[in-house]
Amino acid sequence: MKFLVLGIGNIMFADEGLGVHLCKQLEKNYKFTHQNHSLSFIDGGTLALQLSYIIAEYDEMIVLDCIDADDSEVGEVFFFPYEAMPKRVNWSGSAHEVEMLQTLQYMELVGDLPRTQILAAVPRRIKPMSFELSSEIIRAASVMEKTLLDFLAKKGFSYEKVADFALQDLARVSFKS
């Protein structure tokens, strides 16, 4: 089976780039192995629908992103299967969130959506352009990292930490890669 970790977000607006930054951090900091399965990390940025032909090549996908949820707090982490999205969760916080949800719905409709898990946090909404992450989202990313590592271990992946890149450091230079 082919597994995909897809980081989604707008790196120009601080916390809203969480999915992209965390995806890059995990790819740089860990080496993953599995006897039969492969694992890819892709920075999806804000591409949404343009990613559909790439997503369709995978059997299982974990989407890293930001979401909104009723009665939630900044930094609150959610992990759920796409088909069992909690009613209090919505992806209406920013344009990229809406477009990603529409992409998943479109792919489900045409039968190309791989088994999908959503791993996301509620961001601090910052209006001006910034590469500085909030302390809440940095803490949330640590929870998300552990959640993803546990999930992949249950799928039979082994991992080894090979580097120690910090999320904030990656966010500050994210526009360069």
C-alpha positions as CSV (number, residue, x, y, z in Angstrom):
1,M,0.0,0.0,0.0
2,K,1.0,3.6,-0.7
3,F,0.6,6.0,2.2
4,L,0.6,9.8,1.9
5,V,1.1,12.5,4.5
6,L,-0.3,15.6,2.8
7,G,0.5,19.0,4.4
8,I,-2.0,21.7,3.6
9,G,-2.0,25.4,4.4
10,N,-1.0,28.9,3.5
11,I,2.5,29.5,4.8
12,M,2.1,33.3,4.4
13,F,-0.4,33.5,7.3
14,A,1.4,32.1,10.3
15,D,-0.6,29.3,12.0
16,E,-2.5,28.7,8.8
17,G,0.7,27.1,7.4
18,L,0.7,24.5,10.1
19,G,0.0,21.5,7.8
20,V,2.8,22.4,5.5
21,H,5.3,23.1,8.2
22,L,4.5,20.0,10.2
23,C,4.7,17.8,7.0
24,K,8.2,19.2,6.3
25,Q,9.3,18.8,9.9
26,L,8.3,15.1,10.0
27,E,9.9,14.4,6.7
28,K,13.2,16.0,7.8
29,N,13.3,14.7,11.4
30,Y,12.3,11.0,10.8
31,K,13.2,8.1,8.6
32,F,10.3,5.7,8.1
33,T,10.4,2.1,7.0
34,H,7.9,-0.6,6.4
35,Q,8.4,-4.1,4.9
36,N,5.6,-3.8,2.4
37,H,4.3,-0.2,2.4
38,S,5.7,3.1,1.2
39,L,5.2,6.5,2.8
40,S,5.4,9.9,1.0
41,F,5.3,13.4,2.3
42,I,3.9,16.2,0.1
43,D,3.7,19.9,0.7
44,G,0.2,20.6,-0.9
45,G,0.2,24.3,0.1
46,T,-3.0,25.8,-1.1
47,L,-3.3,23.8,-4.3
48,A,-6.4,21.8,-3.3
49,L,-8.1,20.6,-6.5
50,Q,-4.9,20.5,-8.4
51,L,-3.7,17.9,-6.0
52,S,-6.5,15.4,-6.9
53,Y,-4.5,13.5,-9.5
54,I,-1.6,13.1,-7.0
55,I,-3.9,12.1,-4.1
56,A,-5.6,9.5,-6.3
57,E,-2.3,7.5,-6.6
58,Y,-2.4,6.6,-2.9
59,D,-4.2,4.0,-0.9
60,E,-4.3,5.8,2.4
61,M,-3.8,9.5,3.2
62,I,-3.3,11.6,6.4
63,V,-4.2,15.3,5.8
64,L,-2.4,17.8,8.1
65,D,-4.2,21.1,8.1
66,C,-6.1,23.7,10.1
67,I,-9.8,23.6,10.9
68,D,-12.4,25.4,12.8
69,A,-14.7,23.8,15.3
70,D,-17.6,25.0,17.4
71,D,-16.7,25.7,21.0
72,S,-13.0,25.0,20.4
73,E,-9.9,26.8,21.5
74,V,-6.7,27.8,19.6
75,G,-4.4,24.9,19.5
76,E,-7.0,22.2,20.0
77,V,-6.1,19.1,18.0
78,F,-8.5,16.8,16.1
79,F,-7.8,13.4,14.6
80,F,-10.6,11.6,12.8
81,P,-11.5,9.6,9.7
82,Y,-12.8,11.8,6.9
83,E,-16.0,9.8,6.7
84,A,-16.7,10.3,10.4
85,M,-16.0,14.1,10.6
86,P,-17.4,15.4,13.9
87,K,-20.4,17.7,13.5
88,R,-18.6,20.5,15.4
89,V,-15.8,20.6,12.9
90,N,-15.8,22.8,9.9
91,W,-13.2,23.9,7.4
92,S,-14.5,27.4,6.9
93,G,-11.7,29.4,8.5
94,S,-9.9,30.4,5.4
95,A,-10.1,29.9,1.6
96,H,-7.6,27.0,1.5
97,E,-9.6,25.1,4.1
98,V,-12.8,25.4,2.1
99,E,-11.1,24.4,-1.1
100,M,-9.5,21.3,0.5
101,L,-12.8,20.1,1.9
102,Q,-14.3,20.6,-1.6
103,T,-11.5,18.6,-3.1
104,L,-12.0,15.7,-0.7
105,Q,-15.8,15.8,-1.4
106,Y,-15.1,15.9,-5.2
107,M,-12.7,12.9,-5.0
108,E,-15.2,11.0,-2.9
109,L,-17.9,11.6,-5.4
110,V,-15.8,10.3,-8.3
111,G,-14.5,7.3,-6.3
112,D,-10.8,8.4,-6.2
113,L,-10.5,9.3,-2.5
114,P,-8.1,7.1,-0.7
115,R,-8.9,6.1,2.9
116,T,-8.4,9.5,4.6
117,Q,-7.6,10.6,8.1
118,I,-7.7,14.2,9.1
119,L,-5.1,15.5,11.7
120,A,-5.6,19.2,12.3
121,A,-5.5,21.9,14.9
122,V,-7.5,25.2,15.4
123,P,-5.1,28.1,14.4
124,R,-4.8,31.6,15.8
125,R,-6.2,33.7,13.0
126,I,-3.7,36.3,12.2
127,K,-4.7,38.9,9.5
128,P,-1.3,40.4,8.5
129,M,1.2,38.3,6.7
130,S,3.6,36.6,9.1
131,F,5.9,33.6,9.4
132,E,5.7,33.5,13.3
133,L,3.6,30.7,14.7
134,S,1.6,31.1,17.9
135,S,2.7,29.2,21.0
136,E,-0.6,27.4,21.0
137,I,0.0,26.0,17.5
138,I,3.6,25.0,18.3
139,R,2.2,23.0,21.3
140,A,-0.5,21.5,19.0
141,A,2.1,20.5,16.5
142,S,3.8,18.4,19.1
143,V,0.6,16.6,19.9
144,M,0.0,16.1,16.2
145,E,3.5,14.7,15.7
146,K,3.0,12.1,18.4
147,T,-0.5,11.3,17.1
148,L,0.9,10.7,13.6
149,L,3.8,8.6,14.8
150,D,1.5,6.5,16.9
151,F,-0.9,6.1,13.9
152,L,1.9,5.1,11.6
153,A,3.3,2.6,14.1
154,K,-0.1,1.0,14.3
155,K,0.1,0.6,10.5
156,G,3.4,-1.2,10.9
157,F,5.8,1.6,10.1
158,S,9.0,1.8,12.1
159,Y,10.7,5.2,12.5
160,E,13.9,6.6,13.7
161,K,14.6,10.3,14.6
162,V,17.4,11.5,12.4
163,A,17.3,15.3,12.9
164,D,15.8,17.9,15.2
165,F,14.4,20.7,13.0
166,A,12.2,23.0,15.0
167,L,8.7,23.9,13.6
168,Q,9.2,27.7,14.0
169,D,12.6,27.6,12.3
170,L,11.1,25.8,9.3
171,A,8.2,28.3,9.2
172,R,10.6,31.3,9.1
173,V,12.3,29.9,5.9
174,S,9.3,28.2,4.4
175,F,9.0,30.7,1.6
176,K,12.5,29.6,0.3
177,S,11.6,26.0,-0.5
